[in-house]
Amino acid sequence: MSAVSREQVEKVLFSIEDPNIKQDLISAKVVKDISIDGDSVAISLQFAYPLESSKQELSELVKTAISELGISNCTVDISSKIISHSVQKGVPLLSNVKNTIAVASGKGGVGKSTTSINLALALQAEGATVGILDADIYGPSQPRMLGLQGKPDSEDGKSVEPKVSYGVQSMSIGYLIEEDTPMIWRGPMVTGALEQLLNDTNWKDLDYLIIDLPPGTGDIQLTLCQKIPVSGAVIVTTPQDIALLDAKKALKMFEKVSVPVLGIIENMSTHICSECGHEEHIFGSGGGEQMAKQYGVDLLGSLPLDISIREGVDNGKPTVAMEPESAIAVNYRNIARRTAAKLAQQSKDYSNKFPKIVIENN
């Protein structure tokens, strides 16, 4: 006879909350299996988002809770299975890409590209396969941030191979032109070039493709959002009122094209003095949180204005890759988990579950 029942174990799991989706483990439907053998319990949890850095903490939390039932031997297996989620209606999905996350700001100068690359690296650090598309044709910055240069390889003369740095796949118009060459193109040329970069790149089995959108909410941005498949969007802003005004426009833009906004990242929320460590709100405070409440979306996290973040991307050495144990990198990873967890709660894509119907004239 078992020392405990399955119902007792489930009751314990019902009391433990997944901090990333704010649901208990039972309601979140992450309990894959419960095996009871005498005074031994084996629990298998499977999440729909990557959470490498929080596995140990969650495992210990479950074991401690189960031990209160008098169980001395409890094993907890935690895994991730990332699946595809829906994009805008009528927009074809990308091959070898499960999910696309657009990072937008509405306004330049708020650290959107810096946030994009560190978010991509943080998702990879959490266990996902990640790529980044530099969608800013006029001002590509990802090549420098990733420490890459030179043209991408092409094996067939039609498609290109993504360039790889720190394990992240990337593509940018910056790989095809000189760094100081201006792109004097009109809107249709820009959107056409971006579609080619997106569709003609041989992405390799990506769980997430981060799309670093150009700043603004004009015709180009709207067209891109209508033609590029997007599973969810993240808005980057600073606490400053002027930045928030444009961030709200970016959020409204995604609403118009039926793209779910996963949340808001408040960048430069505080300034940390490199000399004394003093922290102050030089751009104001609470703006991101107020915007999140106003529009009913999540505040995914806040990031400081820290010289090490700027120096890292300027030198092709992003903080998350070069200082993975730093407080800033941990913050980025927390934001990455919340972002992926929020996407995991969105509607799933079932297009590959249905057979393709072909009508032939005999």
Secondary structure as GFF3:
##gff-version 3
##sequence-region A 1 362
A	DSSP	alpha_helix	6	14	.	.	.	ID=ss1
A	DSSP	beta_strand	17	18	.	.	.	ID=ss2
A	DSSP	beta_strand	23	24	.	.	.	ID=ss3
A	DSSP	beta_strand	31	37	.	.	.	ID=ss4
A	DSSP	beta_strand	40	47	.	.	.	ID=ss5
A	DSSP	three_ten_helix	52	54	.	.	.	ID=ss6
A	DSSP	alpha_helix	55	67	.	.	.	ID=ss7
A	DSSP	beta_strand	73	80	.	.	.	ID=ss8
A	DSSP	beta_strand	97	104	.	.	.	ID=ss9
A	DSSP	alpha_helix	112	125	.	.	.	ID=ss10
A	DSSP	beta_strand	130	134	.	.	.	ID=ss11
A	DSSP	alpha_helix	142	145	.	.	.	ID=ss12
A	DSSP	beta_strand	163	165	.	.	.	ID=ss13
A	DSSP	beta_strand	168	172	.	.	.	ID=ss14
A	DSSP	three_ten_helix	173	175	.	.	.	ID=ss15
A	DSSP	alpha_helix	187	199	.	.	.	ID=ss16
A	DSSP	beta_strand	206	212	.	.	.	ID=ss17
A	DSSP	alpha_helix	219	227	.	.	.	ID=ss18
A	DSSP	beta_strand	232	237	.	.	.	ID=ss19
A	DSSP	alpha_helix	241	256	.	.	.	ID=ss20
A	DSSP	beta_strand	261	266	.	.	.	ID=ss21
A	DSSP	beta_strand	271	272	.	.	.	ID=ss22
A	DSSP	beta_strand	279	280	.	.	.	ID=ss23
A	DSSP	alpha_helix	287	295	.	.	.	ID=ss24
A	DSSP	beta_strand	299	302	.	.	.	ID=ss25
A	DSSP	alpha_helix	307	314	.	.	.	ID=ss26
A	DSSP	alpha_helix	319	322	.	.	.	ID=ss27
A	DSSP	alpha_helix	327	344	.	.	.	ID=ss28
A	DSSP	three_ten_helix	351	353	.	.	.	ID=ss29
###
